[in-house]
Amino acid sequence: MTGRAHFIPALTKPYTYFSIIKEERDQEGFWLRFFLILAVSGLLHALSFFAAFPSFKTLLFVEAAKLSAAELELLRYIVTVVGGVWGIIVPLLVIGTGTLFFYVFFRDVGYKQLFYLMSVVYVLFLAGLAFELPFQFTTGAEEVVQPLGFGLVGVLFFKHGFWQELLNFINVFTIWGTIVTYLALRQLSFKEKKYCLVVTVGSSLFWMVLYSLYAALVSGQLV
């Protein structure tokens, strides 16, 4: 039995949507939508790298090269292409890792269904990236504060480091993704509601903390 892959109903009415497809092993049209995710992710990351080029120009090795205006413009397009390629790789890594992670706790759901669920949730990541783009083009910064969340609180109350990164990560899109994941697993899995809630919220917090530590360490601003 097959069903149609519909990302919008899956994001807006996850409990109802996944109750309908939980007995279906394949979703018709999924792979077309998945490749669309890759294309959109590549485009958004390319635009993000293009917008953030002023930040790349301040890197020591770029300044030391003393490039001409034409060479800088060429470098900007090279960086944009690299960003686009990276944007295609990112969803493969994120969706694949997320699927394997949840498969440890929800083997009864199956790899295919979990992969589909993680693909749906990744759409919210793309929405968040798209929402940040105008601010990147305005500031030319590599990273901007996510306005639909607690990022501004982190900027105001924490000068540097881990807490600033973590609060910026807590926004409408990550919370929405956590809710979608929980409600979907409630329908797809035979596990108890409490189990689904603890694993979903716990995994979200785990990845937020891990990413925030990584970002803070890379920037040299752990504290």
C-alpha positions in Angstrom: 0.0 0.0 0.0 1.3 3.4 -0.9 0.4 6.9 0.0 1.2 10.4 -1.1 4.0 12.3 0.4 2.7 15.7 1.6 5.1 17.8 3.6 2.8 20.7 4.5 0.1 18.5 6.2 2.9 16.6 7.9 4.1 19.9 9.4 0.8 21.5 10.2 -1.3 18.5 11.3 1.4 15.8 12.1 -0.8 13.8 14.5 -3.6 13.4 12.0 -1.3 13.0 9.0 1.0 10.3 10.5 -2.0 8.4 11.8 -3.1 8.0 8.2 0.2 6.9 6.8 1.5 4.8 9.7 0.5 1.5 7.9 1.9 2.6 4.6 5.5 1.5 3.8 6.1 4.0 1.0 5.0 7.5 0.2 4.4 8.2 -3.5 6.3 11.2 -4.7 8.7 11.3 -1.8 11.9 11.1 -3.7 10.9 13.9 -6.0 10.3 16.0 -2.9 13.5 14.8 -1.3 15.5 15.9 -4.3 13.7 19.2 -4.2 14.8 19.6 -0.6 18.4 19.0 -1.7 18.0 21.7 -4.5 16.4 24.2 -2.2 19.0 23.6 0.5 21.8 24.1 -2.0 20.3 27.3 -3.3 19.7 28.7 0.2 23.2 27.9 1.4 24.7 29.4 -1.8 22.8 32.6 -1.1 23.9 32.5 2.5 27.6 32.2 1.5 27.1 34.9 -1.1 25.6 37.3 1.5 28.2 36.5 4.1 31.2 37.2 1.7 32.1 40.4 3.5 32.9 38.3 6.5 35.1 36.0 4.4 37.1 39.0 3.1 38.2 39.7 6.7 40.0 36.3 7.0 43.7 36.8 7.5 44.8 34.7 4.5 42.4 36.6 2.2 43.6 40.0 3.4 47.2 38.8 3.1 46.6 37.8 -0.6 45.8 41.5 -1.4 43.4 40.5 -4.2 42.2 43.0 -6.8 38.5 43.9 -7.1 38.1 41.5 -10.0 39.8 38.7 -8.1 37.6 39.3 -5.0 34.5 39.2 -7.2 35.7 35.9 -8.6 36.4 34.6 -5.2 32.9 35.6 -4.1 31.3 33.4 -6.8 33.7 30.5 -6.0 32.6 30.8 -2.3 29.0 30.8 -3.5 29.4 27.6 -5.5 31.1 25.9 -2.6 28.2 27.0 -0.4 25.8 25.5 -2.8 27.6 22.2 -2.9 27.8 22.2 0.9 24.1 22.9 1.0 23.4 19.7 -0.9 25.6 17.7 1.5 24.2 19.1 4.7 20.7 17.6 4.4 22.2 14.2 3.6 24.3 14.4 6.8 21.5 15.8 9.0 18.7 13.6 7.8 20.9 10.5 7.7 22.3 11.1 11.2 18.9 12.0 12.6 17.4 8.8 11.2 20.1 6.5 12.6 19.9 8.2 15.9 16.1 7.7 16.3 16.3 4.2 14.8 18.2 3.2 18.0 15.1 4.1 20.1 12.4 3.4 17.6 13.2 0.2 15.6 9.5 -0.6 15.5 8.9 2.4 13.3 11.5 1.4 10.7 14.2 3.2 8.9 12.1 4.3 5.9 9.5 6.0 8.0 12.1 7.7 10.2 13.9 8.9 7.1 10.7 10.4 5.8 10.0 12.0 9.2 13.5 13.6 9.4 13.1 14.9 5.8 9.9 16.6 6.8 11.5 18.1 9.9 14.5 19.3 7.8 12.1 21.5 5.8 11.7 23.6 9.0 15.5 24.1 9.1 15.3 25.4 5.5 12.5 27.8 6.6 14.7 29.1 9.4 17.6 29.6 7.0 15.4 31.4 4.5 14.1 33.7 7.3 17.7 34.6 8.2 18.8 35.5 4.7 17.5 39.1 4.6 19.4 39.8 7.8 22.5 38.3 6.3 22.3 40.4 3.2 21.8 43.5 5.4 24.7 42.8 7.7 27.1 40.7 5.6 27.6 38.5 8.7 28.4 34.8 8.5 25.8 34.2 11.3 22.9 36.3 12.4 20.6 36.1 15.4 17.5 34.2 14.7 14.7 36.8 15.4 12.0 34.1 16.0 13.6 32.8 19.2 15.8 33.5 22.2 18.9 34.6 20.2 18.4 38.2 21.1 18.3 37.3 24.8 21.6 35.5 24.4 23.2 38.6 22.8 21.8 40.9 25.5 22.8 38.9 28.5 25.7 36.8 27.4 28.8 38.4 25.9 30.2 35.3 24.2 30.1 31.6 24.2 28.1 28.6 24.7 24.9 30.1 26.1 24.6 32.6 23.3 24.8 29.8 20.8 22.3 27.6 22.7 19.7 30.4 23.1 20.0 31.3 19.4 19.3 27.6 18.6 16.1 27.7 20.6 13.6 29.2 18.2 10.2 28.7 16.5 11.6 26.3 14.0 13.5 24.0 16.3 10.5 23.9 18.8 8.1 23.2 15.9 10.4 20.4 14.7 10.4 18.8 18.1 6.6 19.0 18.4 6.2 17.4 14.9 8.7 14.7 15.7 6.9 13.8 19.0 3.4 13.8 17.5 4.6 11.7 14.5 6.3 9.2 16.7 3.2 9.0 18.9 1.4 7.6 15.8 4.2 5.6 14.2 5.5 3.9 17.2 4.1 1.3 19.6 6.1 2.9 22.5 4.3 4.7 25.3 3.6 8.4 25.1 6.0 9.2 27.9 8.8 7.3 26.2 8.2 9.2 22.9 8.2 12.5 24.8 11.4 11.9 26.8 13.4 10.6 23.8 12.2 13.4 21.5 12.8 16.3 23.9 16.0 14.7 25.2 17.4 14.2 21.7 16.6 17.8 20.7 18.4 19.1 23.8 21.3 16.8 23.2 21.9 18.0 19.7 21.3 21.6 20.6 23.9 21.4 23.4 26.4 19.4 21.2 26.1 21.9 18.3 26.4 24.9 20.7 29.5 23.5 22.3 31.0 22.9 18.8 30.1 26.4 17.6 31.5 28.0 20.7 34.7 26.1 20.6 35.2 26.9 16.9 34.7 30.5 17.5 37.1 30.4 20.5 34.3 31.7 22.8 33.3 28.9 25.0 32.8 31.2 28.0 
